[in-house]
């Protein structure tokens, strides 16, 4: 391979690695936050605990609200 192709390959590999690391860490963080929220809701022990503990800031987001089973 030429020097240019090697440089492109290394930079592409680095970009993919960084991107995958950021995506995986974001998914883990979101999952951890949802686990904590679910546990707090379960500790409250009533049906509307989610609405009271974590109210939505805007009315437009209410239709996209995540339902917990």
PEGI-V717424 format. One record per pair of residues at least 24 apart in sequence whose C-alpha atoms are under 10 Angstrom apart, sorted by the first residue. I is the first residue (numbers start at 1). J is the second residue. Records with the same first field share a line. If there is no record, write none. Layout:
I: J ; J
This chain:
34: 68
38: 68 ; 69
41: 68
